[in-house]
Amino acid sequence: MKSSNSQFSISNSKLKRVVVFGGSGFLGSYVADELTNRGYRVVVADIAKSKYLKESQEFEEVDILDLDRIKEIVEGANYIYNFVAVANLDDAIHDPIKTMNINVMGNLNILEACRVHNIERFIYASSAYALSSEGSFYGLSKQSSEKLTEEYSKRYGLKYTVIRYGSLYGERASHNNYIYNLIKNALLSQELTYRGDGEDLREYIHARDAGKLSVDILEDREYENSHIILTGIEKLKRKDLLIMINEILGNRLEIKNIEDEFFGHYKITPYSYQYPTPAKKLVANPYIDLGQGLLESIQVINEELGEGR
């Protein structure tokens, strides 16, 4: 995906220091790994270390609401990613105050630190729900943070890229991820459950693929001061996803519909006319096959459940 506008070559990437806020998390850890693989000096800033932290990566413990601490960590960095968020839609619906504090005020703190220390580019992890009238408080928090990021660019000249991630999955996921919860509950209950009619569509992308594209975006000036939709090319109905998982598990599970309102989720597209902010769409090529990715996720979750018993 490199172009003639590439900001710098991989050969001098060792001169660049990158702070990944939320780098202990699901997608953040993949991005941190990809940055390390390409020779960057990586600082993972989060509330706790993860088992994925590499020896060459620095770790800084931080509360996203502690502006002074964030400024300390950002000082001397070239680029900043922010993956910190209340990312589970149901959690966001039931705790709007926490959601807005972390997703909006936390991002504002990072933006301010970027302004103070003249960061070369800030990359914000947004969501497809930022384009939608669905998503409840989660979607609102992403819309607000996008607007704050744009305003810092207008007022202070901060270069940025907003990446609107689609439906992610992968073996490092946690309760914030739909497919993780689906597989974990299935292994525990021997049931695959869904709400609604199961006809809703998603374009799934493995978080490792998303991580690589997230670093490609950093390395190309074409994506400065722009919005990117980063999603997969495997469009699948929810019911078909359940059938695929069941086949991987030997068709031993019962697929059940729960008669319950599927509040806050979009059916086919997240895009709503009232939020027409333009964005380019980016997909991985080559990419991790959905079936292979699901198999790896099932294996890891099954091992985690076995350790917990």
Buried (B, 14 or more C-beta within 10 A) or exposed (E): BEEEEBBBEEEEBEEBBBBBBBBBBBBBBBBBBBBBBBBBBBBBBBEEEBEBBEEEBBBBEBEBEEBEBBBBBBEEBBBBBBBBBBBBBBBBBEBBEEBBBBBBBBBBBBBBBBBBBEBBBBBBBBBBBBBBEBBBBBBBBBBBBBBBBBEBBEEEEBBBBBBBBBBBBBBBBEEBBBBBBBBBEBBEEEEBBBBBEBEBBBBBBBBBBBBBBBBBBBBBBBBBBBBBBBBBEBEBBBBEBBBBBBEBBEEEBEBEEEEEEBEBBBEEEBBBEEBEEEBEEBBBEEBBEBEEBBBBBBEBBBEEEEEEE
